[in-house]
Amino acid sequence: MAKRDVNVFEILDAQLADVSDSDTSGEMQWISLDRIADNALNFYPKPTSAQLEELMESIQVNGLLEPPTVIQNKGTLYYRLISGHSRITALRRLHDREPDAPQYQRVLCRVLPQMDKAQEMTAVIEANRQRVKSDALLAEEAKRLTEAYVKRREAGEDLPGRIRDRVAEAMQISKTKLANLSAIKNGIKVPGIMRSWERDEIPEAAALEIARLPVEAQYRLLDYVVNGHHDYSIRSVKKFALMWNGCQKECPETGEFCQHAEAIYDTDFHGGVWHSPGCCSGCLHRDTCPSVCQYARPAGMESQTAPEDHGGIAPPPKLENRVELSAEDWQVRRERFSQRLRAAREATGLDRAAFAEKIGEYKATYSAWENGNLPGSGAFPRLAQALGVSTDYLYGLTDDPVPKPALAQWQPLDEDHWPADQQLVILRWDNALGEWCYGTARCVGCYSDLYPFVDTDVGCELEEPSHGEYDVGYWWMPLPEMEDQHESDEA
C-alpha cells in the first residue's frame, strides 16, 4: 500500500509540542516506547500475526490514530498499559525494523491517575469495551469485573446496588446473558470442549446445554463430535443429551457408553417419547428389529440388508390393523360432510359467494364442497374456524359441533405475544442451573414499560423481569381468575 504524503506523526508533534513530558494528571503525554510495559492484568488474547501485520501497515500509512492509555508505575519513570497492547506491539516491531525512525521511538499516550489494583482491573475492561468479543471472552471479562467490584466494595468504596446488575450494565449485556455466560464458564469441564467455546465455535444455547451435562457425559459428547463427525449445534447437542439420558451409560458388553445409541435414538425415539428400554439386549423387539446391535442380535439373524429379489429396496411393512374404507363408506362420509358444511354455513347468514370470499376461496370451489367433494386437509382448519365448529365435527368423528377449548400453552414473553392488561399469568424462566423457576404475577403495563408486572400477593412491582430482558429466557401462560367466594355465597 502506498504511503500518504502527509505524516500524521509530524502534525501531532507540531500541535502538541507544548505537552509536558512530566505531567501525569490524566493529560496527554509523549512517552518513550522503551518506558512502556505490558500490563499483567491484561487477559485479552494477543493479535494473530496477520492482524499484527495489518495494524503495522495501518500505522505506517495513517499513523497511530488512537493513543494508548497508560498508568505510571509508582515512584518510577516507567508506565504500564491499560489499553493499546496490540498498538504498542505493532510499534515495537516497526521500531525493530527502523530503529532510527523518530515516529517509532516515542508515542503519545493518555496517562491515568494512580489507582488500586481492583480499580485498575476495572479500567482495563472498560478500555476494551468496544472490542468484538466471543462469549468466552465476555465470560472471563464478567468474572474479573465481578472480582474487581467485590474488592472495591470490601475496600470501602460506595458501590450501590447489586454487583451482578452493575457488571451487566458495565458490559452492556442483559442479566440473563450474564447468568448464562457464568453457568457456561463454570459448567463446561472438558478442556477440548472449552477450547472450542473459546474459539467461538459453539453457540451460546448449545454451550448452556453442554454445561448442564455431567462431566462424564461431556467427555462422551466430545467423542461423539470428534469420532462421529458431528458438530456443536444446538440440534446435535440436544440429540446427544437425549441419547445420554435414554440409553445405557454402561454397555454390558463393552463397559462404555452405548456405541449403538444413535441407531437406538433413530429407531425408538419419536413423538418426544422413548419406545424402548435404551438397550437392545433388553428390548422386546430385538428378535425382529433390523437395527438391533451386534451384541443382542439372535444367532442366525440376517444382516440389515434387503433381499436381492427386491432390487435393494426393502418390502413395504405389513399394516395389521389397517382398515380400508369401501366406496360406500366414502360416499357416506362425503354426504355427511357436505350436509354439515351447508347447515353450518347457513347458520352464519351468508350465501355461498359471500362465505367463499370470507375464507379466500373461489365460489365454484366452495360450491363443489357442498355438493359432495371433499377439500384438502389444509382447508378443514379454515372452515372450522370460520364456522365456529370443530374439525372433528366436519370430519364426522363427533356429533358435537362445539370445539373443545384449547389448553393453555407457554408463550414467549416478547412484544408479539405480550399478555393483555390486568391478565393474571404464571411466569417461567431459566435460573441458569438447568432448572425452571415459576412465579405468578399480574400484567399492569406494556412491552415498553420498565416494570410491567406486580406481585399477586403484596401488589408491589416485580423487579424481574424488567424492560430489555423479556424475550431472553422468559415464558408466560394465562391463569384463570379465581371466583370471588363472597359473591358466590350471595348468589
C-alpha positions as CSV (number, residue, x, y, z in Angstrom):
1,M,0.0,0.0,0.0
2,A,1.4,3.4,-1.0
3,K,2.1,5.8,1.8
4,R,0.4,9.2,2.1
5,D,2.4,12.4,1.5
6,V,1.2,13.8,4.9
7,N,2.9,12.3,8.0
8,V,0.3,12.3,10.9
9,F,3.1,12.0,13.4
10,E,4.7,15.2,12.3
11,I,1.3,17.0,12.6
12,L,0.7,15.7,16.1
13,D,4.3,16.6,17.1
14,A,3.8,20.2,15.9
15,Q,0.4,20.6,17.5
16,L,1.3,19.0,20.8
17,A,4.9,20.1,21.3
18,D,3.9,22.1,24.4
19,V,2.6,19.0,26.2
20,S,4.7,18.4,29.3
21,D,6.8,15.3,29.5
22,S,6.3,15.0,33.2
23,D,2.6,15.7,33.5
24,T,0.8,12.7,35.0
25,S,-2.5,14.3,35.9
26,G,-4.5,12.4,33.2
27,E,-3.5,14.6,30.3
28,M,-1.9,13.5,27.0
29,Q,1.9,12.9,27.3
30,W,4.7,11.8,24.9
31,I,6.4,8.7,26.4
32,S,9.5,6.9,25.1
33,L,8.5,3.5,23.8
34,D,11.0,1.6,25.9
35,R,9.4,3.0,29.1
36,I,6.0,1.3,28.3
37,A,5.5,-2.2,29.5
38,D,2.6,-4.6,29.1
39,N,0.1,-5.0,32.0
40,A,-0.1,-8.3,33.9
41,L,-3.8,-7.7,34.4
42,N,-4.5,-7.8,30.7
43,F,-6.2,-11.1,29.9
44,Y,-7.3,-10.3,26.3
45,P,-6.0,-12.5,23.5
46,K,-3.0,-11.3,21.6
47,P,-3.5,-10.5,17.9
48,T,-2.6,-13.0,15.3
49,S,0.4,-12.4,13.0
50,A,-1.9,-11.4,10.2
51,Q,-3.8,-8.9,12.4
52,L,-0.5,-7.5,13.6
53,E,0.9,-7.0,10.1
54,E,-2.3,-5.3,9.1
55,L,-2.1,-3.0,12.1
56,M,1.6,-2.2,11.3
57,E,0.7,-1.3,7.8
58,S,-2.1,1.0,9.0
59,I,0.3,2.8,11.4
60,Q,2.8,3.3,8.6
61,V,0.2,4.8,6.4
62,N,-2.1,6.7,8.8
63,G,0.0,7.0,12.0
64,L,-1.4,5.9,15.4
65,L,-4.9,7.3,15.2
66,E,-6.0,6.3,18.8
67,P,-3.5,6.9,21.6
68,P,-2.8,4.1,24.1
69,T,-3.9,4.6,27.7
70,V,-1.2,4.0,30.4
71,I,-0.7,4.4,34.2
72,Q,2.6,5.3,35.8
73,N,4.5,2.7,37.9
74,K,4.6,4.4,41.3
75,G,7.9,6.1,42.1
76,T,9.4,5.4,38.6
77,L,9.5,6.9,35.2
78,Y,8.0,3.7,33.6
79,Y,4.4,3.0,32.7
80,R,2.2,0.0,32.2
81,L,-0.6,-0.2,29.6
82,I,-4.3,0.0,30.3
83,S,-5.3,-0.2,26.7
84,G,-3.4,-0.4,23.4
85,H,-1.4,-3.6,23.8
86,S,-1.7,-4.5,20.2
87,R,-0.8,-1.0,19.0
88,I,2.3,-0.9,21.2
89,T,3.3,-4.4,20.0
90,A,3.0,-3.2,16.4
91,L,5.1,0.0,17.2
92,R,7.8,-2.2,18.8
93,R,8.1,-4.3,15.6
94,L,8.2,-1.2,13.5
95,H,10.9,0.2,15.7
96,D,12.9,-3.0,15.3
97,R,12.7,-2.7,11.6
98,E,13.5,1.0,11.5
99,P,15.4,1.8,14.8
100,D,16.3,5.3,13.7
101,A,12.8,6.4,12.6
102,P,11.7,9.1,15.2
103,Q,8.0,8.2,14.9
104,Y,8.7,4.8,16.3
105,Q,10.7,5.9,19.4
106,R,8.0,7.6,21.4
107,V,4.2,7.6,21.5
108,L,1.5,10.0,22.6
109,C,-0.4,8.4,25.5
110,R,-3.3,9.2,27.7
111,V,-2.0,8.9,31.3
112,L,-4.4,7.9,34.0
113,P,-4.1,8.9,37.7
114,Q,-2.9,6.3,40.3
115,M,-5.5,3.7,41.4
116,D,-5.6,0.5,43.3
117,K,-5.4,-3.0,41.7
118,A,-9.2,-3.5,41.6
119,Q,-9.8,-0.1,40.1
120,E,-7.1,-0.8,37.5
121,M,-8.7,-4.1,36.6
122,T,-12.0,-2.3,36.0
123,A,-10.2,0.3,33.9
124,V,-8.6,-2.4,31.7
125,I,-12.0,-3.9,31.0
126,E,-13.6,-0.6,30.4
127,A,-10.9,0.5,28.0
128,N,-11.6,-2.7,25.9
129,R,-15.4,-2.3,25.8
130,Q,-15.5,-1.7,22.1
131,R,-13.7,-4.9,21.2
132,V,-15.5,-7.6,19.2
133,K,-15.7,-10.4,21.8
134,S,-16.6,-14.0,21.8
135,D,-18.9,-15.4,24.5
136,A,-15.8,-17.0,26.2
137,L,-14.1,-13.6,26.4
138,L,-17.2,-12.0,27.8
139,A,-17.5,-14.7,30.5
140,E,-13.8,-14.1,31.5
141,E,-14.4,-10.3,31.5
142,A,-17.5,-10.7,33.7
143,K,-15.6,-13.0,36.2
144,R,-12.7,-10.5,36.5
145,L,-15.0,-7.5,36.7
146,T,-17.1,-9.1,39.4
147,E,-14.0,-9.9,41.4
148,A,-12.8,-6.2,41.0
149,Y,-16.2,-4.8,42.2
150,V,-16.2,-7.1,45.2
151,K,-12.7,-6.0,46.2
152,R,-13.6,-2.3,45.7
153,R,-16.7,-2.7,47.9
154,E,-14.7,-4.5,50.5
155,A,-12.2,-1.7,50.4
156,G,-15.0,0.7,51.4
157,E,-15.9,2.2,48.1
158,D,-19.5,3.2,47.7
159,L,-21.0,0.9,45.0
160,P,-24.8,0.9,45.5
161,G,-27.0,-1.8,44.0
162,R,-26.2,-5.4,43.2
163,I,-22.9,-6.3,41.8
164,R,-24.4,-8.5,39.2
165,D,-26.5,-5.6,37.9
166,R,-23.5,-3.3,37.9
167,V,-21.4,-5.8,35.9
168,A,-24.2,-6.4,33.4
169,E,-24.6,-2.6,32.9
170,A,-20.9,-2.0,32.6
171,M,-20.6,-4.8,29.9
172,Q,-23.8,-3.6,28.2
173,I,-25.4,-7.1,28.2
174,S,-28.6,-8.4,29.9
175,K,-28.5,-10.0,33.3
176,T,-29.9,-13.2,31.7
177,K,-26.9,-13.4,29.3
178,L,-24.6,-12.7,32.2
179,A,-26.0,-15.6,34.2
180,N,-25.8,-17.9,31.1
181,L,-22.2,-17.0,30.5
182,S,-21.3,-17.7,34.1
183,A,-23.1,-21.0,34.0
184,I,-21.3,-22.0,30.8
185,K,-17.8,-21.0,32.1
186,N,-18.3,-22.9,35.4
187,G,-20.2,-25.8,33.9
188,I,-18.0,-26.9,30.9
189,K,-15.3,-29.2,32.4
190,V,-13.8,-30.8,29.4
191,P,-10.8,-28.9,28.0
192,G,-11.4,-29.9,24.4
193,I,-15.0,-28.5,24.5
194,M,-13.8,-25.4,26.4
195,R,-11.3,-24.7,23.7
196,S,-14.0,-24.9,21.1
197,W,-16.1,-22.5,23.1
198,E,-13.2,-20.1,23.4
199,R,-12.7,-20.2,19.7
200,D,-16.4,-19.2,19.3
201,E,-17.3,-22.5,17.6
202,I,-20.2,-23.3,20.0
203,P,-23.4,-21.3,20.0
204,E,-24.5,-19.9,23.4
205,A,-27.6,-22.1,23.6
206,A,-25.6,-25.2,22.8
207,A,-22.9,-24.3,25.3
208,L,-25.5,-23.8,28.0
209,E,-26.9,-27.3,27.2
210,I,-23.4,-28.8,27.5
211,A,-22.8,-27.1,30.8
212,R,-25.8,-28.8,32.3
213,L,-24.5,-32.3,31.4
214,P,-22.4,-34.2,33.9
215,V,-18.7,-34.4,33.4
216,E,-18.8,-38.0,32.1
217,A,-21.4,-37.0,29.5
218,Q,-19.3,-34.1,28.4
219,Y,-16.4,-36.4,27.7
220,R,-18.7,-38.7,25.7
221,L,-20.0,-35.7,23.8
222,L,-16.5,-34.9,22.8
223,D,-16.1,-38.4,21.4
224,Y,-19.5,-38.1,19.7
225,V,-18.4,-34.9,17.9
226,V,-14.8,-35.9,17.0
227,N,-15.3,-39.6,16.1
228,G,-18.8,-39.3,14.7
229,H,-18.1,-36.2,12.6
230,H,-20.8,-34.2,14.3
231,D,-20.8,-30.5,15.3
232,Y,-21.7,-28.5,18.4
233,S,-25.0,-27.1,17.0
234,I,-27.9,-27.0,19.5
235,R,-29.6,-29.7,17.5
236,S,-26.7,-32.1,17.8
237,V,-26.1,-31.3,21.5
238,K,-29.7,-31.8,22.4
239,K,-29.8,-35.1,20.4
240,F,-26.8,-36.3,22.3
241,A,-28.3,-35.3,25.7
242,L,-31.4,-37.3,24.8
243,M,-29.3,-40.3,23.9
244,W,-27.3,-39.9,27.1
245,N,-30.4,-39.9,29.3
246,G,-32.3,-42.6,27.3
247,C,-29.6,-45.2,26.5
248,Q,-27.4,-47.3,28.6
249,K,-24.5,-45.3,30.1
250,E,-22.5,-48.6,30.5
251,C,-22.9,-51.2,27.9
252,P,-22.9,-54.7,29.5
253,E,-20.6,-55.9,26.7
254,T,-18.1,-53.1,26.4
255,G,-18.4,-51.3,29.8
256,E,-18.6,-48.0,28.0
257,F,-21.4,-45.7,26.8
258,C,-23.6,-47.4,24.3
259,Q,-21.9,-47.4,20.9
260,H,-25.3,-48.1,19.3
261,A,-27.0,-45.1,20.9
262,E,-27.6,-43.1,17.7
263,A,-29.2,-46.1,16.0
264,I,-31.4,-46.7,19.0
265,Y,-32.4,-43.0,19.0
266,D,-33.3,-43.0,15.3
267,T,-35.4,-46.2,15.7
268,D,-37.0,-45.8,19.1
269,F,-37.3,-42.1,20.0
270,H,-40.2,-40.4,18.3
271,G,-43.0,-38.2,19.4
272,G,-40.9,-37.0,22.3
273,V,-41.0,-40.4,23.9
274,W,-38.6,-43.4,24.1
275,H,-40.3,-46.6,23.0
276,S,-37.5,-49.0,24.2
277,P,-35.5,-49.5,27.4
278,G,-32.5,-47.9,25.8
279,C,-30.5,-51.1,25.3
280,C,-31.0,-53.7,22.6
281,S,-30.4,-56.6,25.0
282,G,-33.5,-55.7,27.0
283,C,-35.7,-54.8,24.1
284,L,-38.8,-56.9,23.4
285,H,-38.4,-56.4,19.6
286,R,-34.7,-57.4,19.4
287,D,-35.5,-60.6,17.5
288,T,-37.2,-58.8,14.7
289,C,-35.7,-55.3,14.8
290,P,-33.5,-54.6,11.8
291,S,-31.4,-52.1,13.8
292,V,-30.5,-54.4,16.7
293,C,-26.9,-54.1,17.8
294,Q,-24.4,-56.9,17.2
295,Y,-24.3,-57.9,20.8
296,A,-28.1,-58.6,21.0
297,R,-28.7,-60.0,17.5
298,P,-30.0,-63.5,17.7
299,A,-27.9,-66.3,16.2
300,G,-28.7,-66.8,12.5
301,M,-30.3,-63.4,12.1
302,E,-29.5,-61.9,8.7
303,S,-27.7,-58.6,8.5
304,Q,-29.5,-55.4,7.8
305,T,-29.6,-55.8,4.0
306,A,-32.6,-56.0,1.8
307,P,-33.4,-59.3,-0.1
308,E,-32.0,-59.5,-3.6
309,D,-35.4,-60.1,-5.2
310,H,-36.4,-56.6,-4.2
311,G,-33.6,-54.9,-6.1
312,G,-32.0,-53.5,-2.9
313,I,-35.3,-52.0,-1.7
314,A,-37.0,-53.4,1.4
315,P,-40.6,-54.6,1.0
316,P,-43.3,-52.4,2.5
317,P,-44.3,-53.2,6.1
318,K,-47.4,-55.1,6.8
319,L,-50.1,-53.0,8.4
320,E,-52.0,-55.5,10.6
321,N,-54.7,-53.2,11.9
322,R,-55.3,-51.1,8.9
323,V,-59.0,-50.7,7.9
324,E,-59.7,-49.9,4.2
325,L,-62.9,-47.9,3.6
326,S,-65.2,-49.1,0.9
327,A,-66.6,-46.9,-1.8
328,E,-69.9,-46.8,0.0
329,D,-68.2,-45.7,3.2
330,W,-66.5,-42.8,1.4
331,Q,-69.8,-41.8,-0.2
332,V,-71.5,-41.7,3.3
333,R,-68.6,-39.5,4.6
334,R,-68.8,-37.1,1.7
335,E,-72.5,-36.6,2.1
336,R,-72.3,-36.1,5.8
337,F,-69.5,-33.5,5.4
338,S,-71.5,-31.6,2.7
339,Q,-74.7,-31.6,4.8
340,R,-72.8,-30.4,7.9
341,L,-70.9,-27.8,5.9
342,R,-74.1,-26.4,4.3
343,A,-76.0,-26.3,7.6
344,A,-73.1,-24.5,9.4
345,R,-72.7,-22.0,6.6
346,E,-76.4,-21.2,6.5
347,A,-76.3,-20.6,10.3
348,T,-73.9,-17.8,9.6
349,G,-76.4,-16.0,7.4
350,L,-74.0,-15.9,4.4
351,D,-74.7,-17.2,1.0
352,R,-72.1,-19.4,-0.8
353,A,-70.4,-16.5,-2.7
354,A,-70.1,-14.4,0.5
355,F,-68.8,-17.3,2.6
356,A,-66.3,-18.3,-0.2
357,E,-64.9,-14.8,-0.2
358,K,-64.6,-14.8,3.6
359,I,-62.4,-17.9,3.6
360,G,-60.5,-16.8,0.5
361,E,-61.8,-19.5,-1.9
362,Y,-63.4,-19.3,-5.3
363,K,-67.2,-19.7,-5.3
364,A,-67.1,-22.7,-7.6
365,T,-64.5,-24.4,-5.4
366,Y,-66.6,-23.9,-2.3
367,S,-69.8,-25.0,-4.1
368,A,-68.2,-28.2,-5.0
369,W,-67.6,-28.9,-1.3
370,E,-71.3,-28.5,-0.5
371,N,-72.1,-30.8,-3.5
372,G,-70.1,-33.9,-2.4
373,N,-66.4,-33.1,-3.0
374,L,-64.0,-33.3,-0.1
375,P,-61.5,-30.5,0.3
376,G,-57.8,-30.9,1.0
377,S,-56.7,-31.4,4.6
378,G,-55.4,-27.8,4.8
379,A,-58.9,-26.4,4.2
380,F,-60.5,-28.1,7.2
381,P,-59.0,-25.9,9.9
382,R,-60.0,-22.7,8.0
383,L,-63.6,-24.0,7.5
384,A,-63.9,-25.0,11.2
385,Q,-62.6,-21.6,12.4
386,A,-64.8,-19.6,10.1
387,L,-67.9,-21.7,11.0
388,G,-67.2,-21.9,14.8
389,V,-67.2,-25.7,14.8
390,S,-64.6,-28.4,15.4
391,T,-62.7,-30.2,12.7
392,D,-63.9,-33.5,14.2
393,Y,-67.5,-32.4,13.6
394,L,-66.8,-31.7,9.9
395,Y,-64.9,-35.0,9.6
396,G,-67.9,-36.8,11.1
397,L,-65.9,-38.1,14.1
398,T,-68.3,-36.4,16.5
399,D,-71.9,-35.1,16.5
400,D,-71.0,-32.2,18.9
401,P,-70.2,-29.1,16.7
402,V,-68.8,-27.1,19.6
403,P,-65.0,-27.1,19.5
404,K,-63.2,-28.1,22.7
405,P,-61.3,-25.3,24.4
406,A,-57.6,-25.4,23.7
407,L,-55.3,-26.0,26.6
408,A,-53.2,-23.0,27.7
409,Q,-49.7,-23.0,26.1
410,W,-46.5,-21.4,27.2
411,Q,-45.8,-18.3,25.1
412,P,-42.5,-16.4,24.8
413,L,-42.5,-13.1,26.7
414,D,-41.9,-10.8,23.8
415,E,-43.7,-7.9,22.1
416,D,-45.6,-10.2,19.7
417,H,-47.0,-12.4,22.5
418,W,-47.5,-9.8,25.2
419,P,-50.3,-10.6,27.8
420,A,-53.4,-8.4,28.0
421,D,-53.7,-5.6,30.5
422,Q,-54.6,-6.9,34.0
423,Q,-54.0,-10.5,32.8
424,L,-53.1,-12.9,35.6
425,V,-50.2,-15.0,34.4
426,I,-47.7,-17.6,35.6
427,L,-44.1,-16.7,34.6
428,R,-41.3,-19.2,33.9
429,W,-37.6,-18.6,33.5
430,D,-34.3,-20.5,33.5
431,N,-32.2,-20.0,36.6
432,A,-29.0,-20.9,34.5
433,L,-28.6,-24.0,36.6
434,G,-30.7,-26.3,34.4
435,E,-33.9,-25.7,36.4
436,W,-37.1,-23.7,35.8
437,C,-38.4,-21.1,38.2
438,Y,-42.0,-20.1,38.4
439,G,-44.0,-17.2,39.7
440,T,-47.4,-15.7,39.5
441,A,-47.9,-12.1,38.5
442,R,-50.4,-9.6,37.1
443,C,-49.6,-7.7,33.9
444,V,-50.1,-4.0,34.5
445,G,-48.0,-2.5,31.7
446,C,-46.9,-2.9,28.1
447,Y,-43.7,-4.2,26.5
448,S,-42.0,-0.8,26.6
449,D,-42.6,-0.3,30.4
450,L,-39.7,-0.8,32.8
451,Y,-41.7,-2.9,35.4
452,P,-44.9,-4.2,33.8
453,F,-45.7,-6.9,36.4
454,V,-46.8,-6.7,40.0
455,D,-46.7,-9.4,42.7
456,T,-50.1,-11.1,43.2
457,D,-49.6,-11.3,47.0
458,V,-48.5,-7.8,48.0
459,G,-49.2,-5.7,44.9
460,C,-45.7,-4.3,44.6
461,E,-43.8,-4.0,41.3
462,L,-41.7,-7.0,40.3
463,E,-38.0,-6.2,39.7
464,E,-37.6,-9.1,37.3
465,P,-38.4,-9.4,34.5
466,S,-37.7,-5.8,33.6
467,H,-37.6,-4.0,30.3
468,G,-34.8,-5.2,28.0
469,E,-34.8,-8.9,29.0
470,Y,-38.4,-10.0,28.5
471,D,-37.6,-12.1,25.4
472,V,-34.5,-13.7,26.9
473,G,-35.4,-16.9,28.6
474,Y,-38.9,-15.8,30.0
475,W,-42.2,-17.5,29.1
476,W,-45.7,-17.0,30.3
477,M,-49.1,-18.7,30.4
478,P,-52.5,-17.2,31.3
479,L,-54.1,-18.2,34.6
480,P,-57.9,-18.2,35.2
481,E,-59.2,-15.7,37.7
482,M,-60.4,-17.1,41.0
483,E,-64.2,-16.5,41.5
484,D,-64.8,-14.3,44.5
485,Q,-66.0,-16.5,47.3
486,H,-68.2,-13.8,48.8
487,E,-70.1,-13.2,45.5
488,S,-70.5,-17.0,45.1
489,D,-72.1,-17.3,48.5
490,E,-74.5,-14.4,47.8
491,A,-75.6,-16.0,44.5
